[in-house]
Amino acid sequence: MAALKEWRARRPAVAGMFYPADADECRRLARRYVFRDEDASSRSAQRSEKLEPRALGGIVPHAGWICSGAIAGEAIREIAKSAGAMDVVVVFGAVHTPIEIDFAALDSHMSWLEPGSETQVANEIRAKLSAAGGLFAIDDQFHHREHAVEVELPLIREAWPSATLLPIEVPLIDDAIEIGKRVARQLNETNLRAVFLASSDLTHYGPAYRFAPAGVGLQGLDWAKRNDRRVLDRIEAFEIDQIVSEVRHNQNACGGGAIAAMMSACRELGASGARVIRHASSYETLAEVAPQRPDNAVGYAGVVVK
């Protein structure tokens, strides 16, 4: 029975590299990122009483927590404060597996393990999406070593401890908009409360990423942040139909398909705007804890969609 459970559960691939492998340390740090200095008893999932549209989703970066954990935690905190308790958290992830696909990759696991905890997968929703075929298929090779969803899990568990997970890897394809729409409609039909996250970093700049059109040094990193702003401006203008082409042209996100799918899902359920709550690069976020040469950097943004 134990062996069966292990096989049906997706085990962590980057614990100890991107975030702590020790359960206590992982939980402590995740709580700090999500709750900041707030009393953990006043959970983010207790929705604010402000009379304004509730958050339906957002963008969270997925680098090592030392680089982007605080930004991801801040975005999740703001979304959870507005959205309240959730039944399902959908994570549209960037695809880092070097295989071209033209569909959204679901996984076959019944749960995902993280240090000291386990998150159940929204199996019924996944089954309905995969049964429809076409744009959705179950393919574990796109989840086995992928970090885009995994690094968000301990943060998600802090904000929505009772929610199930629906991990979906979305490539940079024009059909990303339709993928998001179909996921939103499927969830809407089940009357489950859902929030949609896009796990994506922004411009990967410098010799390490073979992308340095403005040269190496501070002037190059300044250019990279402006390149980030090109896609962020599209996002804040809610120009969903332009996201995929923008990312293809300017290489300013690793999860352009995930972003388009997330925004499309949110729009399907009534969202009409997006707000960038924090934008920085790894060169900036590491400045106080592990200063780097101004050669290479990755952009990060926390975004809330309502």
Buried (B, 14 or more C-beta within 10 A) or exposed (E): EEEEEEEEBBEBBBBEEBBBBEBEEBBEBBBBBBBEEEEEEEBBBEBBEEEEEBBBBBBBBBBBBBBBBBBBBBBBBBBBBBBBBBBBBBBBBBBBBEEEBEBBBBBBBBBBBBBBBBBBBBBEBBEBBBEEEEBBBBBEEBBEEBBBBBBBBBBBBBBBEEBBBBBBBBBBBEBBBBBBBBBBEBBEEBEBBBBBBBBBBBBBBBEEBEBBEBEBEEEBBEBBBEBBBBBBEBBBEBBBEBBBBBBEEBBBBBBBBBBBBBBBBBBBBEBEBBBBBBBBBBBBBBEEEEEBEBBBBBBBBBBBBB
